[in-house]
């Protein structure tokens, strides 16, 4: 009998220890997981705070076995948060059933993202013109990505800064500059991207969900981080200049090139001989080459680490969770479902407008806003642009 009682006592103590450990785990999970979730869902940069037209479906239930470890600046210094990327399988929503296929990767049905290339090379986003302006329509159901370019010189009404120099209008790229912290003109949400987003909404009725801005420094780091990109040119691109006031960007011969960050940036900036609309086509070549490199077997497994290393160099209000959704979707895109386009050239006319800040006339592109609104509305609904005969990315 004594041996039996001893055995029961040991068993009880073991069960008590197991129960204690389980309780500690439960309590820790109750405290840590909500904080981790908040970190994953928090915008990485200043939020737009702009009402959007596109529906959202943020919750996801399936995850990839490979995880991306990202540094979390909002938790204890040195701590790490594991970002679990959703799988590419379609996630069944917990709400009312529908005959429409559920979005992939736990994303929303559609996400509109404003992409901005800032023309400054500093480590921050205090100043700079928004010289590259694109809107991406990311369809998580099809899946499909459609991207349109907007001209930097488009003359627009800029809201909310008339108290400064009487500015009510300007070039579209100036809306980003005027919204930057360095200028001190704009007190609203989202800084430069926020004012550009509101300018687009006021003039053309497009309300984006999110934004991502990349300056010269960040662009070069992105290209270098993936080991450079391969671009094939069908014609020579002349970016040379003997004018001391114009940067000599170099001469790029027809044929295959391997660009690292500095060369890719110089190529993407060339517009002196070809104009801004033709420059957009060259930038499409860079985007396609970057997509191919990211999806290559040598780079794709490293993308979580690459993203982690570049988070501080890019200005965006996307959350870690949303970045994970976009990266999950990328390998699922067929070539024909990546469409890079722009507004028709014939809707624009060249003109001169008086700039109050410059106190002089400046070159602009003028257009009927109603015409642009019509294209934008069809773009948002997925009806335009038409499917090209050849894929945008070869």
C-alpha positions, 0 to 999 in steps of 0.5 A: 500500500505505501508503494501505491500511495507513493506512485499516486503522489508522483503521478499527481505531482506530474499532472500538477506540473503539466497543468501549470505549464499549460496555464503559463502557455495559455496566459502567455498566448493571451498576452503575446498573440494579441500584441503580435497581431496588432504589430502585423496589422499596424501600418508601417508608415503614416496612414492615409485615413482616406475613405475607400471604395474597395471592400476588404477581407483581412482575416485569413486562416491558412498559413504557409509552412515557410515563415518570414521573420520581421523585426518589430519596432513596436514591441520590445527592442530586439524582439522578433515577430513571425509573419506567417504568409498565407497560402495561395489556396483560396480562403473560405470566409467565415461570413455568409456563403457566396457563389463568388470565389474567395480571395487568394492569400487572405487578401481583400477582393481588390486592393488599390495601391498608389505607387510613387517614385520620389526624385530624391536620394536622401535616406528619408522622405522629407522632400522630393517630387513624386515623379513616378506615379502609378496606381495598381489594381490588385485582384486577389480573386482572379488573380490579376494585377493591372497598373496604370501610369499617370503623367507627372506634368498633369495639371491638377487642383491640389487641395488643402494648401491654399494658405501657402503662397496661394497655391490651389493648382500645380503639377501632379508630382508637386502634390507629393512635394507640397505634402512632405514634412519638409515643406510644412504646407500640409497638415493632413494625414499621410504626408506627401502620399496623403496629399497626392492621394487626396489630389487624385480623389479630388480631380479624378475620383480615385480613392486608393486603399494604400500607398508605397513610395520609393526614393532613389536610395531605396530603389537602388537598394531593392535592385541590389538586394535581389542581385540586379536585374536583366533587361533587354533593349530593342533600341538604344536609349540616350541619356547623355548630356553635355549641359552642366545643369542636366545630369548625364545618365549615360547611353544604353545600347540595344541588347541585353543588360544586367543592371545593378541598382545605380545603372537601373536607376539611371536607365529608369530616369532617362526622359530628355530625348524620349519624354516622360510618356516614353520613359514610363515604357522603360520603367515597365521593363525594369518592373518586369525584370524585377518581377522575374528576378524576385520569382527566380529560384535563387531569390524567392526563398530569400524574399522574407529576409530581403523585405525585412532588410528594406522595410526602413527604406520604403515609405508605405502604410501597408502592414506586415500582414498585407505585404505578406498577402501581396508576396503570397499572390505574386507567384500565382500571377500568370504573365497575361494577368500582369497588365502595365498600361497608361492613359491614351496619349491623345487625351493630353495637350501641351500647355504653359501654366503660371506657377505661383510658387515659381512665379513663372510659367511652367510646362504642363500636360492639360486634359479634360478631367471628365475623360480621365475620370471615365478611364479611372472608373473603368480601371477601378471596376476592372473593365479597362485597360483591355487585355493586350495581344502580348503580355506586358511582361515578356 
